[in-house]
Amino acid sequence: MGIRLGAIADDFTGATDLANNLVRAGMRVVQLMEVPEAGAEAVAPDADAVVIALKSRTVPVAEAVDASLRALAWLRGAGAEQIYFKYCSTFDSTPAGNIGAVTEALMDALGADFTVATPAFPDNGRTVFKGHLFVGDVLLSESGMRNHPLTPMTDSNLVNVLGAQTTRPVGLIDHTVLAAGADAVRARIAELRSAGVAFAVVDAVSNDDLVRLGEAVSELPLVTAGSGLAIGLPANWGVQPSTSAAQLPPAGGHRAIVSGSVSVATNGQVRAFLDSGRPAFSVDPLRIAAGEDVAAEALAFADAHLADGPVLVYSTEAPDAVRGVQSKLGAAEAGELVERTLAEVARGLVARGVRQLVVAGGETSGAVVQALGITGLRIGPQIDPGVPWCAAVLPDGETLHLTLKSGNFGGPDFFSAAFALLDKS
């Protein structure tokens, strides 16, 4: 069928989250790391959708805009009929951007005067009601995201949050309109457009809401959302759910987990792994800063345990511990030290025969993928909502089964569930 949907994701785990939902809805999806130089035929010969993963969530605004525009140019050249800008389901950003700034730049490049915005993903407990984002049963501002070290989210009103980042008016399409169906959504869009509104935050408290929204925005050149809206778009091209879209090659080799996320969910997953008594090595940023070769220690530890794996290498800590490290090193330096070390560990693990690798945390995932020289992923079966297994071809031609998990996603037993799914494949 050729590429119909082109997506730009602002981090690596978010890209696989989006691609996962497109695959569940029946699309064959290729995820690319950064903007490729080759033509569409060279990198995605049989894909219905291409997702380009960027590391643009927390970089300076100008860098995020530039990278996103380069991705847009490639996707349009590859034939994409609609563009999807994907951000986190917790709307991670700052008053300076990058969600609003990137969206406006994409609109200008596409000549679009209107788009929608909704981070809703009900399958993972992210819902939007009256323009306010909920994480589970609590408002965003009362969730663990209020303590995020890079993008603390202290306002749950998305109209306010997006409005602070944009130069154009922001409106709302509330749940009563969604409940009335796609035609009602189209009518509300027309009303907002006529009033000069350029962005509409859209309520969604169920998958049905997202399906209706997907139908209603079929003619918009640009949509912006978390991964949830992806379930409502493939049907616009006549695509139906199919298990064949998620098939991957058989898995083998050693198993390992690399975790750099500081989220509440990942903290729980690490605790569950530790409580099970399985082998784990803790990475201390202060020791790295002191010049100690922590990566070498972690790999020596892994050497003794990989045969009986999986092995966990982690820097995940509770918010108080993270703030303590940041007070001594600075947030940026602490994050960079951990990312660089975990990427080095991941490269060493793969060199030791790891072929099933779980990576937790968006920034960590980006660093690991780049360190391994991975340029693309074929998206496979879902482990938990928003997190699939993927297959990557390593530079030496071998296949690596890889999952890039957003820090906020997955239940306490995610690590064991991930490997159990491959055992069934």
Phi, psi and chi 1 to 4 in degrees:
 res  aa     phi    psi   chi1   chi2   chi3   chi4
   1 MET       -  -24.4 -178.0  170.7   70.1      -
   2 GLY    87.0  169.7      -      -      -      -
   3 ILE   -72.6  122.9  -63.4  171.9      -      -
   4 ARG  -106.9  -42.5  -67.2  -66.1 -178.5 -103.1
   5 LEU  -114.9  129.6 -177.4   67.0      -      -
   6 GLY  -115.1  127.8      -      -      -      -
   7 ALA  -121.3  144.8      -      -      -      -
   8 ILE  -120.8  116.3  -57.2  164.2      -      -
   9 ALA  -108.8  142.7      -      -      -      -
  10 ASP   -89.3    2.7   67.1   -0.9      -      -
  11 ASP  -158.4  171.8   83.2  -17.9      -      -
  12 PHE   -75.4  -41.1  -76.0   45.5      -      -
  13 THR   -68.4  -36.3   57.4      -      -      -
  14 GLY   -62.3  -34.4      -      -      -      -
  15 ALA   -64.8  -44.8      -      -      -      -
  16 THR   -70.1  -31.8   54.2      -      -      -
  17 ASP   -58.6  -49.7  173.3   13.3      -      -
  18 LEU   -64.1  -48.6  168.9   61.1      -      -
  19 ALA   -59.4  -36.6      -      -      -      -
  20 ASN   -58.8  -46.1  173.0   66.3      -      -
  21 ASN   -68.0  -34.4  -83.7  -13.3      -      -
  22 LEU   -66.2  -40.5  -67.5  172.3      -      -
  23 VAL   -64.6  -42.7  167.2      -      -      -
  24 ARG   -58.9  -30.9  -71.1  172.7   61.5 -148.7
  25 ALA   -87.6    2.2      -      -      -      -
  26 GLY   109.0   -4.1      -      -      -      -
  27 MET   -82.2  143.0  -82.1 -174.1  154.5      -
  28 ARG   -84.6  124.9  -62.4  162.9  -58.7  167.0
  29 VAL  -127.8  135.7 -177.3      -      -      -
  30 VAL  -115.1  133.9  166.7      -      -      -
  31 GLN  -107.1  128.3  177.4  177.8  -32.9      -
  32 LEU  -109.0  143.0  -56.4  177.0      -      -
  33 MET   -96.4  110.2  -51.4  -55.4  172.7      -
  34 GLU    70.3  177.5  -60.6  -65.4  -18.7      -
  35 VAL   -85.5  123.1 -177.2      -      -      -
  36 PRO   -76.8  161.9   29.0  -34.4      -      -
  37 GLU   -97.5  -24.2  -63.8 -179.5    2.5      -
  38 ALA   -76.5  166.9      -      -      -      -
  39 GLY   -74.2  170.9      -      -      -      -
  40 ALA   -59.6  -38.1      -      -      -      -
  41 GLU   -64.7  -28.1  -63.4   79.3    6.4      -
  42 ALA   -77.9  -26.2      -      -      -      -
  43 VAL  -117.1  -18.9  -63.5      -      -      -
  44 ALA  -146.9   63.9      -      -      -      -
  45 PRO   -68.1  -25.2   25.4  -34.8      -      -
  46 ASP  -127.5   27.6   60.8  -12.3      -      -
  47 ALA   -95.1  143.7      -      -      -      -
  48 ASP   -86.1  -28.8  -55.0  -44.0      -      -
  49 ALA  -140.0  145.6      -      -      -      -
  50 VAL  -122.6  130.0  171.9      -      -      -
  51 VAL  -112.2  121.8 -179.5      -      -      -
  52 ILE   -98.0  121.1  -64.2 -179.2      -      -
  53 ALA   -93.5  124.0      -      -      -      -
  54 LEU  -114.5  162.5  -55.4  176.3      -      -
  55 LYS  -107.1   69.9  -74.7 -169.2   68.4  177.1
  56 SER  -118.9    4.3   58.9      -      -      -
  57 ARG   -68.2  -40.5 -179.4  169.3  -61.5  169.5
  58 THR  -120.6    9.2   56.8      -      -      -
  59 VAL   -78.9  167.4  -58.5      -      -      -
  60 PRO   -54.6  148.3  -28.4   36.0      -      -
  61 VAL   -54.3  -46.1  171.0      -      -      -
  62 ALA   -60.0  -38.3      -      -      -      -
  63 GLU   -67.1  -41.5  -68.7 -178.8   28.7      -
  64 ALA   -63.1  -42.7      -      -      -      -
  65 VAL   -64.9  -45.6  166.8      -      -      -
  66 ASP   -61.1  -47.1  177.1   70.0      -      -
  67 ALA   -62.7  -40.7      -      -      -      -
  68 SER   -67.0  -38.3  -59.4      -      -      -
  69 LEU   -69.0  -35.4  -70.5  176.7      -      -
  70 ARG   -65.9  -40.0  -74.1 -171.3  -69.4  107.3
  71 ALA   -64.0  -42.4      -      -      -      -
  72 LEU   -59.5  -45.8  171.9   65.5      -      -
  73 ALA   -60.3  -42.0      -      -      -      -
  74 TRP   -65.7  -44.5 -171.6   90.0      -      -
  75 LEU   -63.7  -40.5  -69.7  166.9      -      -
  76 ARG   -65.4  -38.8  -66.5  177.6   78.3 -175.1
  77 GLY   -64.7  -28.3      -      -      -      -
  78 ALA   -82.7   -2.9      -      -      -      -
  79 GLY   101.0    5.8      -      -      -      -
  80 ALA   -58.5  131.7      -      -      -      -
  81 GLU   -90.6  -24.1  -61.5  171.2    6.6      -
  82 GLN  -140.3  145.5 -173.6  174.7   50.1      -
  83 ILE  -111.7  138.4  -59.8  -61.7      -      -
  84 TYR  -123.5  114.5 -169.4  133.4      -      -
  85 PHE   -94.3  116.1  171.6   41.0      -      -
  86 LYS  -105.7  129.6 -166.1  -85.1  176.2 -168.0
  87 TYR  -127.0 -178.8   36.1   74.6      -      -
  88 CYS   -71.2  151.3 -173.5      -      -      -
  89 SER   -71.4   -5.9   64.1      -      -      -
  90 THR  -107.1   15.8   47.0      -      -      -
  91 PHE    56.1   37.2 -143.6   64.2      -      -
  92 ASP   -56.8  121.0  -68.4   23.1      -      -
  93 SER  -173.2  178.7   52.6      -      -      -
  94 THR  -123.0  170.5   70.1      -      -      -
  95 PRO   -56.7  -23.7  -28.9   37.1      -      -
  96 ALA   -84.4  -15.2      -      -      -      -
  97 GLY   142.3 -172.0      -      -      -      -
  98 ASN  -107.6   -2.1  -68.1  -18.8      -      -
  99 ILE   -61.7  -52.2  -66.8  173.7      -      -
 100 GLY   -64.1  -45.6      -      -      -      -
 101 ALA   -63.5  -43.2      -      -      -      -
 102 VAL   -66.5  -42.5  168.8      -      -      -
 103 THR   -59.8  -45.6  -60.6      -      -      -
 104 GLU   -63.1  -39.0  -73.6 -164.9  -58.8      -
 105 ALA   -65.2  -40.8      -      -      -      -
 106 LEU   -66.3  -40.6  -65.8  174.5      -      -
 107 MET   -60.4  -45.1  -68.6  175.8   71.7      -
 108 ASP   -61.3  -43.2  -70.7  -17.9      -      -
 109 ALA   -66.4  -31.8      -      -      -      -
 110 LEU   -91.0   -7.7  -70.6  165.1      -      -
 111 GLY    69.0   29.9      -      -      -      -
 112 ALA   -93.8  138.8      -      -      -      -
 113 ASP  -104.0   -1.5   66.3  -16.7      -      -
 114 PHE  -157.2  144.7 -176.8   88.1      -      -
 115 THR  -154.1  169.4 -169.4      -      -      -
 116 VAL  -109.0  160.6  -65.2      -      -      -
 117 ALA  -142.6  120.8      -      -      -      -
 118 THR  -154.3  118.1 -178.3      -      -      -
 119 PRO   -84.3    6.0   30.9  -34.2      -      -
 120 ALA   -58.0  137.7      -      -      -      -
 121 PHE  -150.4   79.0 -171.6    6.2      -      -
 122 PRO   -55.7  -33.3  -28.7   37.9      -      -
 123 ASP   -60.0  -23.6  -77.3   -6.5      -      -
 124 ASN  -112.0   19.3 -112.2  -27.4      -      -
 125 GLY    79.4   12.1      -      -      -      -
 126 ARG  -100.4  114.8  -83.0   54.4  164.6  175.5
 127 THR  -131.1  155.5   54.7      -      -      -
 128 VAL  -122.8  125.5 -178.4      -      -      -
 129 PHE  -135.6  123.6 -179.5   75.4      -      -
 130 LYS    53.9   34.9  -69.1  -66.3 -176.1 -179.8
 131 GLY    81.3   -0.3      -      -      -      -
 132 HIS  -102.5  133.8  -71.1   71.7      -      -
 133 LEU   -90.4  128.6  177.9   56.7      -      -
 134 PHE  -110.1  141.0  -73.8   78.6      -      -
 135 VAL  -112.7  103.8  177.9      -      -      -
 136 GLY    65.4 -126.1      -      -      -      -
 137 ASP   -97.4    4.8  -65.6  -30.7      -      -
 138 VAL  -120.7  156.0  -58.0      -      -      -
 139 LEU   -64.8  151.4  -72.8  163.5      -      -
 140 LEU   -49.6  -42.7  174.0   67.0      -      -
 141 SER   -68.9  -12.9   56.1      -      -      -
 142 GLU  -107.1    3.1  -62.1  172.0    6.3      -
 143 SER   -90.2 -178.9   73.4      -      -      -
 144 GLY   -62.3  -18.2      -      -      -      -
 145 MET   -67.3  -17.1  -76.0  -56.9  -61.2      -
 146 ARG   -65.3  -19.2   69.4 -175.4 -178.6  -84.8
 147 ASN  -107.1   13.3  -63.4  -43.9      -      -
 148 HIS   -60.0  133.4 -166.5  -77.0      -      -
 149 PRO   -68.2  -24.7   22.6  -33.4      -      -
 150 LEU  -109.0  -38.5  -62.1  177.8      -      -
 151 THR  -131.9   69.4   52.9      -      -      -
 152 PRO   -64.2  128.9   23.0  -32.4      -      -
 153 MET  -105.5  105.0  -58.0  -57.2  -66.2      -
 154 THR  -110.8    2.6   57.8      -      -      -
 155 ASP  -129.7  124.9 -171.9   -8.9      -      -
 156 SER   -90.1  -10.9  -55.1      -      -      -
 157 ASN   -82.1  104.1 -173.5  -34.4      -      -
 158 LEU   -69.6  -26.2  -59.7 -172.9      -      -
 159 VAL   -62.5  -41.6  175.7      -      -      -
 160 ASN   -67.5  -45.2  -69.7  -16.8      -      -
 161 VAL   -62.0  -47.9  173.5      -      -      -
 162 LEU   -70.0  -37.6 -174.0   56.2      -      -
 163 GLY   -60.6  -31.7      -      -      -      -
 164 ALA   -71.0  -16.4      -      -      -      -
 165 GLN  -105.3   -3.3  -58.7  178.0   34.6      -
 166 THR  -125.3  162.1   61.7      -      -      -
 167 THR  -100.6   -2.1   62.2      -      -      -
 168 ARG  -115.8  155.3  -54.0  172.8 -167.0 -175.9
 169 PRO   -64.1  145.5  -20.5   32.2      -      -
 170 VAL  -117.9  131.3  179.9      -      -      -
 171 GLY  -120.3 -168.1      -      -      -      -
 172 LEU  -137.7  136.8  175.1   66.2      -      -
 173 ILE  -112.8  106.7  -59.0  175.7      -      -
 174 ASP   -90.3  176.6   77.3   10.6      -      -
 175 HIS   -62.7  -27.3   66.8  102.8      -      -
 176 THR   -66.3  -33.8   60.9      -      -      -
 177 VAL   -70.7  -45.3  177.4      -      -      -
 178 LEU   -58.1  -41.4  -91.3  -64.3      -      -
 179 ALA   -63.6  -25.4      -      -      -      -
 180 ALA   -82.6   -8.5      -      -      -      -
 181 GLY   107.8  173.6      -      -      -      -
 182 ALA   -61.2  -37.7      -      -      -      -
 183 ASP   -64.0  -37.8  -73.7  -19.2      -      -
 184 ALA   -66.5  -36.5      -      -      -      -
 185 VAL   -65.2  -43.6  175.8      -      -      -
 186 ARG   -60.7  -40.6  -67.7 -170.6 -170.1   97.0
 187 ALA   -64.8  -39.2      -      -      -      -
 188 ARG   -67.4  -37.9  176.0   60.5  174.8  157.1
 189 ILE   -61.1  -44.5  -71.1  173.6      -      -
 190 ALA   -61.3  -40.2      -      -      -      -
 191 GLU   -63.5  -45.6  177.3 -175.1   -8.6      -
 192 LEU   -65.2  -41.6  -69.6  169.7      -      -
 193 ARG   -60.2  -44.4  -87.8  176.9  139.5  156.4
 194 SER   -65.0  -23.8   66.3      -      -      -
 195 ALA   -88.8    2.6      -      -      -      -
 196 GLY    85.8   10.4      -      -      -      -
 197 VAL   -79.1  134.0  172.9      -      -      -
 198 ALA  -103.4  -25.5      -      -      -      -
 199 PHE  -126.0  141.5  -54.9   91.1      -      -
 200 ALA  -128.6  115.1      -      -      -      -
 201 VAL   -69.2  133.6  170.4      -      -      -
 202 VAL  -118.3  128.0 -174.5      -      -      -
 203 ASP   -65.7  149.8  -79.0   -1.5      -      -
 204 ALA  -161.4  118.1      -      -      -      -
 205 VAL  -114.6   -0.5  -62.6      -      -      -
 206 SER  -152.1  164.1   68.4      -      -      -
 207 ASN   -62.8  -32.2  -75.2  -12.7      -      -
 208 ASP   -59.8  -38.5  -71.6  -17.9      -      -
 209 ASP   -60.5  -43.0  -73.5  -20.6      -      -
 210 LEU   -69.0  -35.2  -66.9  170.9      -      -
 211 VAL   -64.9  -43.4  169.4      -      -      -
 212 ARG   -64.6  -40.2  -73.2 -172.6  -77.7  -95.7
 213 LEU   -64.5  -42.6  177.3   60.4      -      -
 214 GLY   -57.4  -42.9      -      -      -      -
 215 GLU   -63.9  -39.8  179.5 -176.6   -8.8      -
 216 ALA   -70.5  -26.9      -      -      -      -
 217 VAL  -101.8   18.8  -60.3      -      -      -
 218 SER   -60.3  -26.8   61.4      -      -      -
 219 GLU   -95.4   -5.4  -60.0  -58.8  -41.2      -
 220 LEU   -75.0  133.0  -67.9 -177.1      -      -
 221 PRO   -67.8  -24.1   23.0  -31.6      -      -
 222 LEU  -136.4  131.7  171.7   70.4      -      -
 223 VAL  -123.9  149.6  -64.6      -      -      -
 224 THR  -128.6  139.5   86.1      -      -      -
 225 ALA  -173.6  171.6      -      -      -      -
 226 GLY   -72.1 -155.3      -      -      -      -
 227 SER   -84.6  -14.6   67.1      -      -      -
 228 GLY   -61.0  -39.7      -      -      -      -
 229 LEU   -61.2  -21.0 -177.2   56.7      -      -
 230 ALA   -58.8  -27.3      -      -      -      -
 231 ILE   -70.7  -18.9   67.3  173.5      -      -
 232 GLY  -100.0   -0.2      -      -      -      -
 233 LEU   -97.8  -40.8  -63.9  180.0      -      -
 234 PRO   -55.2  -33.5  -30.9   39.5      -      -
 235 ALA   -62.1  -21.9      -      -      -      -
 236 ASN   -65.5  -20.0  -67.9  -23.4      -      -
 237 TRP  -107.8   15.9  -71.5  -76.4      -      -
 238 GLY    76.5   16.0      -      -      -      -
 239 VAL   -85.7  135.8  175.9      -      -      -
 240 GLN  -119.8  153.6  -61.4  -61.8  -40.3      -
 241 PRO   -55.2  139.8  -26.8   36.0      -      -
 242 SER  -155.4  133.0  167.8      -      -      -
 243 THR   -68.1  -22.7   56.1      -      -      -
 244 SER   -65.0  -24.6   63.4      -      -      -
 245 ALA   -67.0  -19.4      -      -      -      -
 246 ALA  -105.7   12.9      -      -      -      -
 247 GLN   -74.7  134.4  -70.0 -179.9  -13.7      -
 248 LEU  -125.6  163.2  -64.7  179.4      -      -
 249 PRO   -64.4  161.0  -16.4   28.5      -      -
 250 PRO   -61.1  148.7  -21.2   32.2      -      -
 251 ALA   -99.4  152.2      -      -      -      -
 252 GLY  -155.1 -170.3      -      -      -      -
 253 GLY    80.6  179.5      -      -      -      -
 254 HIS   -71.1  165.2  -65.8  -45.2      -      -
 255 ARG  -122.1  141.0  -64.2  172.3  164.2  179.8
 256 ALA  -154.2  161.7      -      -      -      -
 257 ILE  -130.4  133.9  -55.7  149.5      -      -
 258 VAL  -122.9  120.4  173.7      -      -      -
 259 SER  -127.0  120.4  176.9      -      -      -
 260 GLY  -118.4    2.2      -      -      -      -
 261 SER   -72.4  147.2  169.3      -      -      -
 262 VAL  -110.8   15.1  -62.4      -      -      -
 263 SER   -72.9  161.5   73.2      -      -      -
 264 VAL   -60.3  -44.6  173.1      -      -      -
 265 ALA   -62.4  -45.9      -      -      -      -
 266 THR   -69.3  -34.9  -56.1      -      -      -
 267 ASN   -56.3  -41.8  -93.7  -75.7      -      -
 268 GLY   -65.8  -38.3      -      -      -      -
 269 GLN   -67.4  -39.9  -69.3  152.3    8.5      -
 270 VAL   -65.8  -42.6  167.9      -      -      -
 271 ARG   -60.5  -41.8  -78.4 -164.6  -58.2  -87.1
 272 ALA   -62.5  -39.9      -      -      -      -
 273 PHE   -65.8  -44.9 -170.8   92.9      -      -
 274 LEU   -63.4  -41.7  -63.5  175.2      -      -
 275 ASP   -64.2  -24.2  -70.8  -14.6      -      -
 276 SER   -77.5   -9.0   72.4      -      -      -
 277 GLY    82.7   10.3      -      -      -      -
 278 ARG   -82.0  161.4  -74.2  173.1  -73.2 -174.6
 279 PRO   -70.4  133.1   23.4  -33.3      -      -
 280 ALA  -148.0  144.6      -      -      -      -
 281 PHE  -125.2  126.4 -177.2   93.2      -      -
 282 SER   -93.4  129.0  176.6      -      -      -
 283 VAL   -95.3  122.3  170.2      -      -      -
 284 ASP  -103.4  113.5 -176.7  -11.2      -      -
 285 PRO   -59.2  -32.5  -21.8   31.8      -      -
 286 LEU   -67.0  -35.3  -64.0  177.1      -      -
 287 ARG   -69.4  -37.0  -68.3 -175.0   60.8 -144.0
 288 ILE   -62.8  -46.4  -56.8  171.2      -      -
 289 ALA   -62.1  -28.0      -      -      -      -
 290 ALA   -80.1   -1.0      -      -      -      -
 291 GLY    94.9    5.4      -      -      -      -
 292 GLU   -76.7  145.7  -62.0 -177.8   44.8      -
 293 ASP   -86.2   77.3 -165.6  -14.2      -      -
 294 VAL   -68.7  -35.1  176.3      -      -      -
 295 ALA   -60.9  -43.1      -      -      -      -
 296 ALA   -63.1  -39.4      -      -      -      -
 297 GLU   -62.9  -43.2  -70.3 -177.2   30.7      -
 298 ALA   -62.9  -40.1      -      -      -      -
 299 LEU   -71.7  -35.0  -69.0  170.0      -      -
 300 ALA   -63.3  -40.2      -      -      -      -
 301 PHE   -61.9  -45.1  176.2   86.7      -      -
 302 ALA   -62.2  -37.9      -      -      -      -
 303 ASP   -54.4  -35.0  -75.9  -25.3      -      -
 304 ALA   -80.5  -11.8      -      -      -      -
 305 HIS  -128.5  -11.7  -63.2  -75.7      -      -
 306 LEU   -59.4  -35.7  -82.6  174.9      -      -
 307 ALA   -61.3  -25.8      -      -      -      -
 308 ASP  -109.7   16.0  -57.5  -44.6      -      -
 309 GLY   -51.2 -176.7      -      -      -      -
 310 PRO   -77.4  156.2   28.3  -35.3      -      -
 311 VAL  -111.1  138.2  172.4      -      -      -
 312 LEU  -109.1  130.1  167.8   64.4      -      -
 313 VAL  -118.8  122.1  178.6      -      -      -
 314 TYR  -142.1  151.9   68.6  101.7      -      -
 315 SER  -122.7    9.8   66.1      -      -      -
 316 THR   -62.2  129.1  -58.2      -      -      -
 317 GLU  -141.8  163.7  -65.1  -71.1   -6.6      -
 318 ALA   -69.3  158.5      -      -      -      -
 319 PRO   -53.8  -40.3  -28.8   36.0      -      -
 320 ASP   -63.0  -41.8  -73.1  -13.8      -      -
 321 ALA   -66.4  -39.0      -      -      -      -
 322 VAL   -62.8  -44.8  172.6      -      -      -
 323 ARG   -63.3  -35.2  -76.6 -168.2  -68.7  -90.9
 324 GLY   -63.0  -42.3      -      -      -      -
 325 VAL   -66.5  -43.4  170.5      -      -      -
 326 GLN   -63.5  -33.1  -69.9  176.7  -21.3      -
 327 SER   -66.2  -25.3   68.7      -      -      -
 328 LYS   -92.8  -34.3  -63.6  174.9 -178.4  176.1
 329 LEU  -110.0  -21.3  -59.4  178.7      -      -
 330 GLY    91.9  142.8      -      -      -      -
 331 ALA   -61.1  -46.0      -      -      -      -
 332 ALA   -65.0  -45.5      -      -      -      -
 333 GLU   -66.5  -41.9 -177.8  179.9   -6.0      -
 334 ALA   -60.7  -45.3      -      -      -      -
 335 GLY   -63.3  -41.7      -      -      -      -
 336 GLU   -65.9  -40.7 -176.2  179.0  -18.0      -
 337 LEU   -61.4  -45.2  -73.0  172.7      -      -
 338 VAL   -66.3  -46.7  168.3      -      -      -
 339 GLU   -57.9  -46.8  -74.4  175.3   32.3      -
 340 ARG   -63.4  -41.4 -173.8  167.9   62.8 -117.3
 341 THR   -68.4  -45.3  -60.9      -      -      -
 342 LEU   -66.8  -34.3  -69.1 -179.9      -      -
 343 ALA   -64.2  -40.4      -      -      -      -
 344 GLU   -64.6  -39.9 -175.8  178.1  -11.2      -
 345 VAL   -62.9  -45.7  168.4      -      -      -
 346 ALA   -60.2  -42.6      -      -      -      -
 347 ARG   -61.6  -41.7 -172.6  167.2   51.6 -123.8
 348 GLY   -67.0  -36.7      -      -      -      -
 349 LEU   -64.6  -43.3  -70.4  170.4      -      -
 350 VAL   -65.3  -38.3  169.8      -      -      -
 351 ALA   -62.5  -24.9      -      -      -      -
 352 ARG   -91.1    9.1  -73.0  160.8  168.5   76.4
 353 GLY   100.1    8.4      -      -      -      -
 354 VAL   -68.6  125.7  167.4      -      -      -
 355 ARG  -127.3    3.8  -67.4  -64.8  179.7  -91.3
 356 GLN  -131.7  107.3  -59.4  173.3   45.7      -
 357 LEU  -128.5  124.2  179.9   63.9      -      -
 358 VAL  -101.3  130.1  173.7      -      -      -
 359 VAL  -122.5  126.5 -174.8      -      -      -
 360 ALA  -111.0  126.9      -      -      -      -
 361 GLY   112.3  133.1      -      -      -      -
 362 GLY   -64.3  -49.9      -      -      -      -
 363 GLU   -66.9  -39.2  -61.9  -57.8  -47.3      -
 364 THR   -62.2  -42.8  -55.9      -      -      -
 365 SER   -60.4  -43.1  -67.8      -      -      -
 366 GLY   -61.1  -44.1      -      -      -      -
 367 ALA   -65.1  -40.1      -      -      -      -
 368 VAL   -67.0  -47.1  166.1      -      -      -
 369 VAL   -60.1  -43.1  164.1      -      -      -
 370 GLN   -66.2  -40.0  -69.3  172.8  -17.4      -
 371 ALA   -64.4  -32.5      -      -      -      -
 372 LEU   -84.3   -6.1  -67.0  175.8      -      -
 373 GLY    71.3   27.1      -      -      -      -
 374 ILE   -82.6  128.7  -67.5  170.0      -      -
 375 THR  -107.6  -16.3   58.4      -      -      -
 376 GLY  -160.2  158.2      -      -      -      -
 377 LEU  -133.7  140.1  -62.2  172.4      -      -
 378 ARG   -95.9  128.4  173.5   64.5   68.4  175.6
 379 ILE   -86.3  132.2  -51.5  -57.3      -      -
 380 GLY  -115.8 -147.1      -      -      -      -
 381 PRO   -74.5  151.7   27.4  -34.9      -      -
 382 GLN   -77.5  134.3  174.6  175.3  -84.2      -
 383 ILE   -88.1  -57.2  -55.4  163.6      -      -
 384 ASP  -134.8  163.1  -95.8   -4.4      -      -
 385 PRO   -50.3  123.3  -31.6   37.8      -      -
 386 GLY    89.6   -2.1      -      -      -      -
 387 VAL  -134.6  107.2 -164.8      -      -      -
 388 PRO  -103.4  162.8   36.8  -34.3      -      -
 389 TRP   -77.2  147.6  -85.9  109.7      -      -
 390 CYS  -130.6  162.2  -51.5      -      -      -
 391 ALA  -120.3  130.2      -      -      -      -
 392 ALA  -122.9  144.5      -      -      -      -
 393 VAL   -95.1  117.8  178.2      -      -      -
 394 LEU   -72.4  161.4  -63.7  167.9      -      -
 395 PRO   -54.5  -27.3  -30.4   37.5      -      -
 396 ASP   -86.5    3.0   62.9    3.8      -      -
 397 GLY    95.1  -10.3      -      -      -      -
 398 GLU   -78.2  158.6  -69.4 -159.3   33.9      -
 399 THR   -95.9  132.3  -63.1      -      -      -
 400 LEU  -113.8  124.4  171.4   68.6      -      -
 401 HIS   -85.2  125.8  -76.6   71.0      -      -
 402 LEU  -138.1  136.8  178.1   69.6      -      -
 403 THR  -126.5  133.2 -175.4      -      -      -
 404 LEU  -109.9  103.5  -52.8  176.1      -      -
 405 LYS   -98.6  123.6 -172.3 -166.5   80.5   70.9
 406 SER   -58.1  139.9  170.7      -      -      -
 407 GLY   -55.9  -32.7      -      -      -      -
 408 ASN   -82.6   -7.7  -65.6  -58.2      -      -
 409 PHE  -101.0  157.7  -75.6    3.7      -      -
 410 GLY    93.5  150.0      -      -      -      -
 411 GLY   -82.7  176.9      -      -      -      -
 412 PRO   -58.6  -29.7  -25.0   35.0      -      -
 413 ASP   -97.1   23.4   64.7  -16.1      -      -
 414 PHE   -55.8  -44.7  177.0   84.6      -      -
 415 PHE   -60.7  -46.8  -63.0  149.8      -      -
 416 SER   -69.2  -36.8   58.7      -      -      -
 417 ALA   -63.3  -36.7      -      -      -      -
 418 ALA   -60.5  -49.2      -      -      -      -
 419 PHE   -72.0  -31.6  -64.0  118.8      -      -
 420 ALA   -62.9  -35.2      -      -      -      -
 421 LEU   -65.1  -40.1  179.2   61.3      -      -
 422 LEU   -66.6  -32.6  -75.0 -174.3      -      -
 423 ASP   -62.5  -30.1  -73.9  -22.4      -      -
 424 LYS   -82.7  -18.6  -63.0  175.7 -176.5  176.6
 425 SER   -73.1      -  -59.4      -      -      -
